[in-house]
Structures are given as C-alpha cells and as structure tokens.
Amino acid sequence: MEWLHELFKKSPEIALFLSLALGYYIGKIKFGKFQLGGVAGSLLVAVVVSQVGVQVDPGVKAVLFALFIYAVGYESGPQFFNSLGKQSIREIILAAVLAITGLITVVVMARLFGLDKGLAAGVAAGGLTQSAIIGTAGDAIAKLGLAAEEVTRLQGNVAVGYAVTYVFGSFGAIIVCVNILPKLMGRSIKEDAVKAEAAMQAGVQVLGPGQQAAAPDLVGRIYQIAQGSKQTVREIETANPAVSITIERIKRQGQIIEVTPQLALEAGDIVLVVGRREAMVGVAAQLGRELYAVEGMELTMQRKELVLTNKDYHNKTVGEIRSQTSHSVSHGIYVLQISRMGQVLPMLPDTVVQLGDVITIYGSEQDVKRIAALVGYVIVPSVKTDFVYMGAGLVVGLLVGLLTARIGSIPLTLGSGGGALLSGLLFGWYRAKRQTFGAMPSGAVQILKDLGLAGFVVVVGLSSGLQAVQTVKEHGFTIFGVGVVVTILPLILTMLIGKYVLRYDNTAIFAGALSGSRSANPAFGEVLDKAENSIPTVPFAITYALANVFLTLLGPLIVALV
C-alpha cells in the first residue's frame, strides 16, 4: 500500500476524484429497497481510501462547501422569502426539539458510560455534526478553574470524541432522513416533492425540460376559404372575444398579400391561422377545407419571457388588462404563463399582476417585439454564469460568516456555511426581481450543488477517516457506540414529534426540515437528490440557521451538566 500512499501524497486530488467515482458507483447499488446514494457512498469510500494516508488541504473543504450551500440558497431564495411567516413556527419548534433531545441524550449517555466532560462534548460535536461545539466546549472547559494539565487533557478529549463520531454523524443522518423517514410517512420523498410543487403552482401544469403537451393549447392551421365567405379578417379574429385567433398570412391566386383588419376574404384564399385550440375548433367549419402544407405559408413563431416594468399594468387583474387593451395592441400575442419569483400563477381573470412578474408570450417576431416594448424587457437566456454576481455573493456570505455575537462568554456565529446560505438566499431573491444580471443557469447550479457537497464529504472522510479508525482501535467501540446513539436517537425522537405533534404531512418538506435541524448537510444533499426539485430547501434553510445557534449552545451546557 506504500505506493498508494506515495501516489496520494504527490496528487491528493486523485484520492478525491477516486472517492467520488467509486462512491457514486456504490451509491447506485440497491440492497433490496435500501440505497446508499452518491453522497453516503462517497463518504464511505473516502474513509477506506484514507487508511493509506491522505493529506488534503482543509481549504478545499471550505471552498467546496461554500459553493454547495451558496448554490442551494441562490436557487431557493425567491421561494424562501415568500414562505416566511406564521407557517415557519413548526420549523422553529423542530430545531429546538432536536437541540433539546440531543443535549439530554449526550448527558445521559455520558453518565451511563462514564465519559468525562471533554469526551462528552466531542461526541456531541461529531454525533450532531456541529463543529462549533468544539470551540464553545473548549472555552467552557478553560473557565472551569482546573489545572492546566487537566484542561489540556479534556480539550484533547473533545477532539478525540469528535474524530471518532463525526463520520457516522454524517452517515447516520442520511439513513434517518432518506431511508427511515419515508417509511414512517408511508410515501417517498420524490412523490411528496412533486405533490408540493404542484400545489405551489396552484394547479397549473408546468412542463419540465423535454416535455410537451400531446395536444398543445396553441396551434397553427392552414385553410382554403370556402365559397360564400365574405368576412373580414377582423370579423373572423374577433368572432369569439374570450378565445382569440389570428390570421397571420394570406395567399390569393398564388401570391402572398398583406394582411389588414379590413381585408375581406374571398373563396379560394389560403390562410394561415394561429390561435388557441378551443377557438380553432369553433372557427374551422366556417373557414373551409384544411390543407396540410402550402408553399409560402411557413411562419416561425417565438416564445419569449418578458419582465413587466410598465407601471400602467401594476396591480391590475388579468381580466382588467384584457378588457382595457385594444385589439390592435394585443393582436397576434398569446399569454402562456405568468410567474412571480419562480412560482407560476393561475391564468384567471382575477389574478393580479405586479411589477417584476415574468410574462411568457407566444407570437410572431414582429408582434413579440411590439409587445415587449410596451410591457418591459425580454429575458435573454444565457448558458453563462455571471461570475461577478456569484463572486460578490460568496464574498458577502463569507464576510457575514465571520461576524460573531456573544451571549455572556459564549460566541455565536453563522459560520461560513450559514453566511453563504444567507447570502445565496438574498442574492437569489434579488436576481428573481432584477433579471438583467446575475444569471446562473440551472445546470451550473446543479453542478455546484452536486460537486460541492460530494467533494466536501469526501474531504471530511479523507481527513478524519484514518484518525477515527485508529482512535476506535485504541479506545474500543464505546465512544463510537455512544456516538451512534447520539446521532440516531435525537433524530428519531424529533422525527416522531414532527409527525405526531407538529403534524408534518409532506415527506419532502419534513425531510428538509429534519436534516436542517441537525445541520446535516450530507443528508440534505441526499434529500435534494431524491426530491429532484428544490421543495425541501425552504424548511431546511430555516431549521439550518436555527440549528447553527441552538447546537452551538450545547457545548458549555454539556460541560456544565456532565
């Protein structure tokens, strides 16, 4: 194994990517209905690889985690701020319950197995994956008035307890949140994530990438006008004001002629009609015979997203806008969707539109340009990330993470993770309101989340795995076993209280809240992977922020009670 040690010494990044590759491969293997998942698999492989001796710069872990947590916040910012309010009380209670049950579990186990203050605090830091407990517990031990040698010994034991229990602290949270919780709820995370997303969209069907309706609402048809029809273009287009159609092109006696509202159609004219299927079905019989393809009748239509900036439309209902807009203005334009901060609004007459809403329209190029100049500006899709905006967001978040407040002698801080999450939420929310800058394509967000989290846990495994195994050999499995209980029991108790007292009824939302209340980032990554959307992120963001405070406070409390 010496050659592996030398290889990883020269190129530790090989160990990182090897752990990722093998970890995700193992994570796909199913053991009955149980599946590790890529994050847990990568963690286990990293622990195994670490046994040959691997040194990874801790800065790599910090960078990867900052990218992951910022991307999570950026993606969920609009939804997060829309969800704040009385409905967040459950998340506050859930985070408090886990901190209290975690404290009780650590104290009881420490007394049962005779752990000293240092080992107990270390088990709490590792088993609850809250590294800040190391600092607060160490400060509390220093203030006990003990001899310098005893203080050093106890503070060293904090690190020992942490090293032995941290790996399972990450892995155990994945087991509870991703495997046990869905069994308790009786539904999968993905099933309830889809259900919650559909409820958010107020019953509006939202098609995913590569999907399209079998019978689309907007269609184009070519007709040859029958004998006896002398209707004008305007009369045909406005026959049913509720569902309009548009005559986009006319061919008469082999020549394309200009379409004007007053033009009367003659028998034999060939017309290209675009409109909603409902109106097309109603008007087809009076137009004449439908043709398949006619030379010169080709027309390219556009689907564009516009941001509403015209104050004339602010706080007006869809019905009011329709009734107050002339036919010459709305001609040829079909509104497909209205969304606000990423949430699709129902296209009902009483739906109120606001500045910043994204209006998805369909029409010919000239019609789209005309209406865009009136409504606001067109969102230009981009596959490039705005690194100025992203970099600024990360800098702000990491600076916020450096801020420290004190309750007595106990320092409280969001840390780099909490700061990056908060910054991501704010920058994502602001991007949703001002979409002329700050772009981060969904593919870029996904790679940051996947690589950031998986890489983070791999570095944890590579850095702590060897020491953890060696410590277990020296001290036996007692500390490890206590850590398992500290990891699992508070999560199980909190999960039961969440279901039967707080009445969580959606598996995806509950899984996000539960993983956040334990500040269990690897577990949250697996929850997101199972959900396949961002539904679990909002409850996670709330409980995660609270957990960083509540769990940090456990350090001095454990030192005082053990």
Buried (B, 14 or more C-beta within 10 A) or exposed (E): EEEBEEBBEEEBEBBBEBBBEBBBEBBEEEEEEEBBBBBBBBBBBBBBBBBBBBEBEEEBBBBBBBBBBBBBBBBBBBBBBBBEEEEBEBBBBBBBBBBBBBBBBBBBBBEEBEBBBBBBBBBBBBBBBBBBBBBBBBBBBBEEEBEEEEBBBBBBBBBBBBBBBBBBBBBBBBBBBBBBBBEBBEBBBBBBBBBBBEEBBEEBEEEEEEEEEEEEEBBBBBBBBBEEBEBBBBEBBEBBEEBBBBBBBBBBEEEEEEBEBEBEBEEBBBBBBBBBBEBBEBBBEBBBEEBEEBEEBEEEBBEBBBBBEEEEBBEBBBEBBBEEBEEEEBBBBBBBBBBBBBBBBEEEEEBBBEBBBBBBBBBBEEBBEBBBEEBBBBBEEEEEBBEEBBEBBBEBBBEBBEEEEEEEEBBBBBBBBBBBBBBBBBBBBBBBEEBEEBBBEEEBBEEBBBBBBBBBBBBBBBBBBBBBBEBBEEBEEBBBBBBBBBBBBBBBBBBEBBBEEBEBEBBBBBBBBBBBBBBBBBBBBBBBBBBBBBBBBBBBBBBBBBBBBBBBBBBBBBBEBB
